[in-house]
């Protein structure tokens, strides 16, 4: 994946504000270039200062911040697989923002639907799908022309989008419902709704009363081998296992109360659901498709990262990160980041040695050494850092 990015970036492709491309000769230094290696930076989405920050991984120094505009409130940041663009959705502005990676310049602002939040790129970097939870839609952005070409309706509070490795289909978690939407990427159309499990009969009798505050599906996460998808349903307390060939649920795994979503371990053996309803985690054996362990955890869990043979579970309001040994499937300690602070989400570096955790209360990024569980804080990264992202990390996610 990075080889493609290196060919693009070292070749000197510089995106201009209108979406045109100027080519600088191989080996030439284009003016204004700040990043030559897209894998060398941590991206930080700063909600309240309305900008995206870029921090050098080696030096842990800020390279720059790209201001998006007033009253934007960016929610999630992601780099395209080819390393050319960084994008984010402005929840308050109802717009998508495209940043040139090399120059750290905002090159395009694109109107989308209501309250854009989570997003995803197709594997070939051609399509940027922007989820709009309040608009119940997905905005399709063509990354060649840098324009929105279509709005796909029919969702219910769509959150995360997962593309198949071949880019033929995308799966959309609907947090306001109990089904996963299947999108034909060739036509950008909603093909099918996959119900993950049966809804209790009492909810069917009076949906306004019992389904008024639905906690449905955050994401249909793809297993590492690309063969199955796993979708946790908050209200139903289950994980539905989906066969993407037939687009149907082949097994339902009961986990804890109010599972937030599922996170895949890097070795492909296990996955974890943080269960915020009972403050536990469920470790799922992906070969047997059953719960291998249920362990105590903390309140308001927002994410899971893997490194050094461990799982790191973020408990946002407690200021703690809970650690688990993924070999023994037992607790391995807790990391107290601070008191009276709020933690958000994190990314893991590609060497799987360090975590970069957003600490919104202290306007900092917490860098955790996965081997020692020791950490440092990098301050003044922006106001209310909401999440982080590293190109090619296996732990890129959002709330």
N, C-alpha and C positions, 0 to 999 in steps of 0.2 A: 504493500500500500504506500509506504513512504518513498519507495523508488519512483513511483509516479510523481509524487509531490516534489522530489528532488529534481527530476527532469524539468518540471514546470518552473520551479523556483530558481534553480541555478541557471536555467536557460534565460531567465530575466523577464518573465511575463509580468507585466505591471498592469493591473486593472485600473481603468479610468472611471471617473464619476458617471459617465454615460453608459458604461458597460462595454465600451470598446477596449481593445487590447493593443498595447504597443509592445514591440519586441526589442529587447536590448541584447546585443551580441553576447555570446558565451564568454564569460570571464570579465565582462564589463561591469562596472559598479554603477547601477542606476542611482540617480540622486534621490535622497529621501528614504532609502531602504533601511529599515530598522531590524528586520528579522530575515535571516537567510535560511534558517533551519526551522520549519514549523513544529518539529517535535521538541524544540528546546525551551518552550514556554508553557507556563501555567496561565490559563485564562481565568479571570475572576469577574463574575457578573455582580455589579454593585447596584443594588436596587434603588437606594435613596439618593445617590449622587448621579444616577442616570448615565452610567458609563460602563465600559468593559475595560478591565485592567489586564496588563500583560507583565508577567514576572519571569525572569530568567531562572531556569531550574538550577543551574550550576551555582550562580552567585547569590540566588535568592534576593535579587534586587529588582525593583520595578523598572521596566523598560519604558512603559508609557501607558496612558489611559485614553480611550477614545470616547469623547462625550457624544451622546446620542441626541440630546435635546432636553428641554424642560418637560416635567411630568410624563416621563416615559415609563419608568419602573420596569426595566428589563427583568425577565424571569429566569431564563435558561440560556446558556451560551454553548455553541458547538462549532467545531471547525470541520469544514468539508473534508471528505476522505482524501482528496487530492492535495490538501494543504494550501489551497488558494484563497479561500474565504473563511471568515468567521461570521456567524449569524446569530441574531437574537430576536425575540419578540417582545415588543413593548406593551405590557398589559394595560396600561392606562391610555396609551396613544393609539391602540388598534393598528399598529404598523409593524412590519418586519424591517430589520436593519442589516445591511451587508457591509462588512469591513474587509478591506484588502489586507491580507496577512503581512506582506512584505513591508508596506509603507505605513500600516496602522492608520489608514485613512477611511472614513466613512464614505463609501462609494455609491450607495443606493438606499433610499427609504421607500418601502413598498406598502401601500395600504392593504390591510387584510380584513378579517372579520373581528368580532368583539372579544376583547380580553385575551389576546394570544399568549400562550404560556409554553407548553412543551413542544418539542420539534424533533425532526430527524431528517437525515440525508439518505437518498438511495445510494447503494454501494458504488455506483459509477459517478457519483457527485452531480448527476444531471438534475435531479429533483430535490427540492427542499419542501418538505411537508410541515406546515405550521398548524398546530392544533389550536382551536379557538373554543375553549370550554363554554363561555357564555353565548357564543354564536352557534353552538352545536354543529360545528363544521370543521373541515380541514381546508386550508388554503394551499394550493399547489403553485409553487414558484419555480420557474424555469431558470436554472443557474447559468445558462448560456446567454439569454437575453436579459436576465435579471428583472423579469416581470412576472406578475401573478397571472397565470393562464386559466385558472379555474378555481371554483369553490365547490367542495364536495359536501353536500348537506346530508342530513339523516342520522347524525350521531346524537348522543346524549352526554354532554359534558366530556368530550373526548380529551384524554390526557396523552399518554405516550404512544408513539408510533414505532413499530418494528418491521423493517423490511426483511424479506427472505434474502439469502446470500446472492441469488441470481437476479434479484431486483424485480421479479415478476409480480409479486403481491406484497401488500403491506397490511399489518394487523394493528388495529386501533383499540386501546382500552377505553371503555366508557365508564367513567366513575359515577355517572348518574343512572346507570343501568347494570344489568347482570349479563351482558353479552359482549363479545368481541366482534368488531367489524372487520370484514375482509375486503380489501380494496384491490381492484385490478389496476396495476400501475400503468399498463399500456393505455388504458382509456381513462384512468383517474375516476373510477366509479365504484361506489359501494356495491359489492356483489352479494354479500351474505352476512347474516348475523348469527353468531355461534353462542348459544346459551350455555354457560359453563356448568350450571346445575339447576335443579328444580327450585323454584321460589316457594316458600311456605304458603300453604293454602290460605291462611288468614290474611296474608298480604294481597292475595288475588281478590278476596272479598271486599276489602276496603283499601285500595292502593293509596288514596290520598292521606289516610291516617298512618298506614304502616310503611309506606314507601316515600313519605314526604322528604326525608333526609337520607337519601340512599347513599351508602358507601359501597360502591360497586367495584369496578375493575380499573386499576391504575395502569397496568401494562400486561401485554402478552409477551413474555420474555422468551427469547430463543435459546434453546440448549446449545452448548458449544459446538456440537457436531451438526447443528442445523436441521436435525430430524424432527424435533418436537418443540412445541411452544407450551409455556406454563403461565396460567393466568390466575392470580389470587383474587378472591372476591371477599371484600370486607364484611358485608352483612351476613353472607352465608358461611363464612369461616372455612372455606375450602380453596383448594387449588385445582383448577381444571387442566387436564393434560390434553393438548390439541394436536391432532395429526394434520399437518399442513397440506398433505396430498389429498385427503378426503375432506378437509376442513370440518372436522367433527371432533367432539370430545371422546377420548377413548378410555379415560379414567378420571375419577374424582377423588382427591386426597384431602381428608379432613385435617385441618391444622388448628391453631389456637383462635381465640376470639379477635375479630377485627384485624386480619392480616393486612398490612399496608401494601406490600407488593412482594415480588420474589427477586432474589439476587443470585446469579450463577457464580459458583466457585470457579476459579480459573482452570482447575484440572478436570473439570467436567464430571466429577463424582457426586458432588452435593450442591444443593441450593438452600438458601435460607429465606424464610418469611419472618419479618418482625411482626409480632402480634400485639398491637397496642391496646387491645381490649383486656388482656390479662397479663401484660408486661412479660411475655415470654418470647422466645424464638423457636421456630420449628426448623430442624435441619432435615431436609428431604434427600433420601437416597435416590439419585436419578436413574440408576440402573433398575432398581426394584420398584421405583415410583411409590414409595411409602415413607412415612416419617421415621427417621432413624434415631432422633433424639429431640426432646423438648426441654429447654433450659431456661432458667430465670434470666430476665433482662431488666431494662429500665423503662421509664415512661416516655411517651412521645418520640418514638424512634423514627428517624428520617432517612436512614441509609445504612448500607452494609458494604464494607470494602475488604478486599483480601490481599494479604501480603505475608511473606515469610512463614507460610504454613498456618496462618491465623486468619480469623475473621474479626473485623473491627466493626462493632455496631454502635451507631451514633444515637445517643439519647439526648434529644435537643434541649429540653428544659431542665435537665438535671446537671448539665455541664460535664457529663461523663461519657466516656467511650468504653463499652464493654468488650472484652477480648475473649476469644474462644480458640482452643486448639482444634484444628480441622483434621488432625490425625486421630486423637483420642475422643473427639466430639465432647469435650468437657470445658468448663470455664477456665480461663487462663489469666484472670485478673481484671482490674479496671483502671482506666486512666482518668484522673480528675483534671480536666482542663481548667476549671475555674468555678467560682461560686457566683450565683446570681447573673449568669450569662446564658445566652442562647446560642446553641450550635446549629448549623444548617446541614449542608451535604459536603461530600469530599470526593476527590479523585485520587487514584493511585498512580505513581509513576510507572513507566514501562518496564523498569527493572524490578518492579514489585518490592521496593525497599522502603519507600516513603509514601505517606498520605498527606494530602493538602486539603485541610478542613476549613471551611468558612466559619468564622466566628463573628456573627453579625453585631453582637453587643459591643465588642471591642474593636470593630472595624479592622479586623486582622485575619490573617490566614495562619492556622496552626499546622506546623510541619511535624509529623509524627514519624519517628524512626521505628519501623515495624519490628526490627529484631529486638531492640532494647525497651520499647514502649516509652522512650523519652521524647520530649517535644520542645520545640521553640515556637515563638510567636513572631510573625512578621507584621508589623503595624502599618497603619496609614495606607492601606491598599485601596481605600475608597469607603464610601458610606454605606453601611448595611450590606456587606458582602453576602450574597445569597447562595452562591455555589461556585464550583471550580470545574475546570475541564483541561485535560491534556490529550493531544492528538495520539491516537492508537492506544490509549489506556483502556483496559478491560473494565474499568469501574467509572464510566462516565454516565451520570444519571442526574435527576433533579428530584425535587420534592414530589 
